[in-house]
Amino acid sequence: MSRTTNSIKNAATGILGQCLVILFQFITRTVFIDALGEKYLGISGLFTNIISMLSLAELGIGTAIMYKLYKPIEQQDEHQIYLIMKFYKTVYRIIGLIMFLAGLALMPFIKHIIKDDVSFINVYLIFLLYLIQSVSSYMFFAYKSALIHAHQKEYVTTLVSYIFLILSNGAQIALLIFFKSFELFVVVSILNTIFMNIAISIICDRMYPYIKKKSNDKLSKAEQKNIFKDCYALFIYKINGVVLSATDNIIISSFIGLVTVGLYSNYSLIYSAINTMLTKLYNAINASLGNLHAQDNREHEYKVFKQVNFVSFVIFTVAAIGIAFSANALIKVWLGDRFIINDGVVWLLGYKMFLEGQKKVLSTYRNTMGLFQQAKYRPLAGAIINLVLSLILVKWIGLVGVILGTVLADLLTYMWYDPKIIYKASFDANVLEYYIKRLCNTIVLFVCGGVVYFLTNAITVGGITGLAINIGICAFVPVIIICIIFCRTDEFKSTFGLIKRILNKRK
């Protein structure tokens, strides 16, 4: 199948399946709060973030391996693919062991990062269960999904993961209703991870039977060295990603309290649900862009880059506006007034989502182009800035300060440096053009936000009807404004033309 066809199948499967997952996640969260309460919710959010910090042990090996697979797949070199996957399997199991040992070493300090009294639960047992759940993903064939993704067939693993996730959510809901057990809730997650990876492994073996062969051959020392060299750079990128996303709940728990962690986690669920759904779009085109880059056509690649940027701008503007002006209304209908947090936090989350769209385009291209070494110290600077600013600002302005620290860190590092290295390495164009377009897009975002703020505040209808109207305004008004402003630009015309060709082809 063509790159476009594979991308469409990957995206459609990802988004439709994610809609079902979001529905189940909201139902599960509602039952969880009703059965266990806000402090358990805070512990869940805190431990999830701590475990994600331990995932630094992964070193970015998955991204490096994906990049190494693109060329042999293009050349249909099955033996080289087998050697890469064999190496990947060994490294992943070592990583799982390192993560488990690091988690055990961290366990004695768990109570010291929780401000509240946690005598109502065995926090060490719960943390151990979360640790086992994470480590099991490395020990039970998770590496095989990379081969399917590199072949541009992510929709296969997406379908499997959604089936298992929906089944596990259903089991968790039943256990919460009948047993009100947090421990059993986490055990289901562990079993879900193990059985899902086994299922994907079986499918991968059937699709690519040559990876089951036995051979004493190994990747050359030079190839292994190159992979680990890329991993070193990607590890620093992961430090930045973890600090930007995983430290928020730890700081909130230490300086504000578990209840606030629980309240914020509801908004994080909304943010993550939207972000995960939109990430499926980039995952869908990731291997296709890698295949395009392997063909070394800079002019066409730059044209596609501009199209991807424009589509991303439209999608993430709508997402940002939706979070900023609909999240509180959704929480009010879903959980009630006492679970609402102030508008400043929600608006910052909206702007953070807007930046996320730009970051996803940059990281997707950086990874598919193999640009791992060129900006390896930028993430470290971002992580330090984020941590310092969040720790300072949380004392002055509370929860707003934690999120503001993350936003400022992105603006001061990621948003200006990564475009520079991508343009320098791969495009025959001036990066100043990119900066100007991103500034214009930001201005348009605030124009859309101003119009939506005026319209949503004029709504006097409450309940589900009011929420539906609110979401409708957030979804359509930004698109109308963007179409009016950008309808004469090359990006708009080429993107509209591509969509039109795709639709005609489907007919």
Residue, then its C-alpha position, 0 to 999 in steps of 0.5 A: m500500500s502507498r504511504t498515504t493509504n497506510s497513514i490514513k488507515n493508521a490514523a482512522t484506526g487510532i482515532l476511532g479506537q481512541c474515542l472508545v478508549i476515552l469513553f471507557q476511561f471517563i466511565t472508569r474514572t467516575v467509578f474510581i472516584d465514587a468507590l475510592g475517593e480523591k486521595y486514591l486518585g491522587i496516589s494513582g496520578l503520583f505513582t504513574n508519574i514516578i514510574s514514568m520517570l523510571s522509564l528513563a532507563e529505556l534510553g530512547i532505544g525504541t526510537a533509535i531502533m525504529y530509525k534503523l529499521y526504515k532502510p532495511i525495510e525499504q531494501q527488503d533486507e530480512h536478515q538485517i531486520y532480524l539482527i536489529m530485532k534480536f539486538y532490540k530484544t536483548v536490550y529491552r530485557i536488560i532495561g526491564l531489569i534495570m527499571f525493576l531494581a531502580g524502583l526497588a531502590l526508590m521504594p523506601f523514600i516513597k512516603h517522603i514525597i507525599k505531603d498527606d497522611v497515607s496510613f489508609i493504604n499500603v503505599y509500598l505494595i501499591f507502588l510495587l504493583y505499579l512498578i511490576q506493571s511498567v516492567s512487564s511491558y519490557m519483559f513480555f515481547a513489547y519490542k516486536s510492535a516496533l517492527i509492525h510500526a516500521h512497516q507502516k502498519e500501526y493500525v494492527t497494534t492499535l486495534v489489539s491494544y484498544i481491544f485489551l484496554i477496553l476489556s481491562n477497563g470493564a474488569q476494573i469497573a466491575l472490581l471497583i463496584f463490587f470490591k472497592s479494591f485499589e490493589l485489584f484495580v492495578v493488578v488488572s493493568i498488569l495482566n492487561t499489559i502482559f496479555m496484550n504484548i503476547a497477542i501482538s507478539i503472536i501477530c508479529d510472528r505471523m506477519y514476519p516469520y523470518i524474525k523467529k529464525k535462530s541464528n548466532d549472527k549479531l549486529s556488528k560492533a560498529e552498528q551497536k555503537n551507532i545505536f547506543k550513540d543515538c540512544y545517548a542523545l535520545f536519553i537526554y531528550k527523554i530526560n526533558g520529556v519526563v521532567l516536563s510531564a512527570t514531575d508536575n504531580i510530584i511537585i504538586s503532591s510535595f508542596i500542595g497536597l494529594v487532593t490537588v493532585g486528584l483534582y488536577s488529574n481529572y484535567s490531566l485525563i482530559y488533556s491526555a485523552i485529547n493529546t493521545m488521540l492526536t498523537k495517533l495522527y503523528n504515529a500514523i504518518n511516522a513510518s511513512l515520513g521515514n520512508l519518504h526521507a529514505q528516498d532523499n527528495r528534499e524539495h518534496e519532503y519540505k512541501v510535505f513538512k509545510q503541509v503537516n505543520f499547517v494541518s497540525f496548527v489547525i487541529f491543535t488550535v481547535a484542541a487548545i481552544g476546546i481545553a481552555f473554554s470547555a474543560n471546566a464545563l465538562i468537569k462541572v457536568w461530569l463530576g460537579d462544582r467542587f472538582i473545578i479548578n481556576d480558569g488560569v490553570v485551564w487556559l495555560l493547559g490550553y496553550k500548552m496543548f497548542l505548543e504540543g502540536q508544534k512539538k509533535v511535528l518537530s519531534t516526528y521529523r527529527n526522529t524520522m530524519g535521524l537527527f539525534q545528535q544535533a540537539k542532544y543538550r537542548p533537552l537537558a537545558g529545558a529540563i533544568i529550566n522547567l524544574v527550577l521555574s516550577l519549584i520557584l513558581v509553585k511557592w508564589i502562585g501554586l498550581v498555575g506556577v507548576i504549569l507555567g514553568t513547563v510552558l516557559a521551558d518549552l518556549l525558551t528551548y524547544m520551540w526555537y532550537d529544534p526547527k533550526i537543526i531540522y532546517k539546517a540538516s534537511f531543507d534548503a530554506n531559511v528557518l526564519e520563515y518557520y519562526i514568522k509563521r509560528l508567530c502568526n499562528t500564535i496571534v491567530l490562536f489568541v484571536c480565536g480564543g478572544v472570539v470563543y471567550f466572548l461567545t461562550n460567556a454569552i451562553t446562559v444554558g447549563g447542563i449537557t445542552g450548554l456543554a454541547i453548545n460550548i464544545g460546538i463553538c470551540a470546534f467550529v469558530p476557530v476553523i472558520i477564522i483560520c479558513i478566512i485568514f489562510c485561504r489564500t496561502d500555499e499551505f492551505k491550497s496544497t492541503f485542501g488539494l491533497i484532502k480533495r484527491i484522497l476523498n476522490k480516490r476513496k470514492 
